[in-house]
Amino acid sequence: MRHVSRHQHLDGRGSAMTEYRVHNRVGENPVWDAGSGRLLWIDVRRQQLLSIDPQSDEPTVQHWQLDEPVGAMALCADGRVLLALRRRLVLLDRRDGSLKPVAEVDTEPPGNRLNDGKVSPGGGWFVFGSMNDGSHKLPTGSLHVLGADGRVRRLRGGLCVANGIAFSPDGLQIYFSDSHAGQVWVAPWDEARGDMGAPRHFVFSGEAEGRPDGAVVNRRGDYLSAGVSAGRLNRFSADGLRLPALHLPCRAPTMCCYGGPSLQWWFVTSLVRPEWTAGPPQDDGQHAGSCDGSLFRLVSDGLGLPAASFRFL
């Protein structure tokens, strides 16, 4: 366990925001664990699963060290954590840190790693993506689905950075994005079969507006997308209309989730780009560099849905 410092800010609505200075390299995939009252998330590049009690007066971070990059995680119904490592899926037991193999994703080409993931509303499927991990992004990424029987199927290819996976409140649609292309799609989702129909364009969000990283959908059907290139949380209605964005005190937010005992908060992870670490933190007039890589807690819109847990057979 290590203690973390807290700093107070105001968000774009004038509401209080708490920054937990956790110093992530690539913080991602926050998930609220209602059973323990803790937030879990990953640091892709530090190869860690992390956990914090955000209601503690002296918050500490617990971490589990992994031996390879971790691109996504999900809670399981039995309390274990499903992790998408470089090219394989494993189960982590938080009591002793032991790992149990689940599946190898052997269709991924060299230079790819797994990235982003979300449990389907019924808990029977884990949809996860992959991405080209080189400096020049190539469209070699895919969407895959893991079933409760431990089998993996490919849903779609041709993506550079598969991301932004989320489900509509009724569970009948799935959203996903290509962060490199700035494109978000929506497709019919068949929970019984763990399959999706033909995707259609949902929204485009470019460099200036914030390329789409991790996402969550609220009870109203709004799609909340971390604008990783613009320091803000973008919001889109269910019919694709851009809603007012929420500006954050970091340059690269990565994903948002609902959390807290009554889902009264948003938690947002962030990253630090390698070129930003070459010198002292810079303030570009809008985003203070010292906040990059932090975890943020904001008052939510009160429309949160609990995260589904994955159920193995």
Buried (B, 14 or more C-beta within 10 A) or exposed (E): EEEBEBBEBEBBEEEEBBBBBBBBBBBBBBBBBBEEBBBBBBBBBBBBBBBBBBEEEEBEBBBBEBEEBBBBBBBBEEEBBBBBBBBBBBBBBBEEEEBEEBBEBEBBEEEBBBBBBBBBBBBBBBBBBBBBBEEEBEBBBBBBBBBBEEEBEEBBBEBBBBBBBBBBBEBEBBBBBBBBBBBBBBBBBBBEEBBBEEBEEBBBBBEEBBBBBBBBBBEEBBBBBBBBBBBBBBBBEBEEEEEEBBBBBBBBBBBBBBBBEEBBBBBBBBBBEEEBEEEEEEEEEEBBBBBBBBBBBBBBBEBBBEBBBBBBE
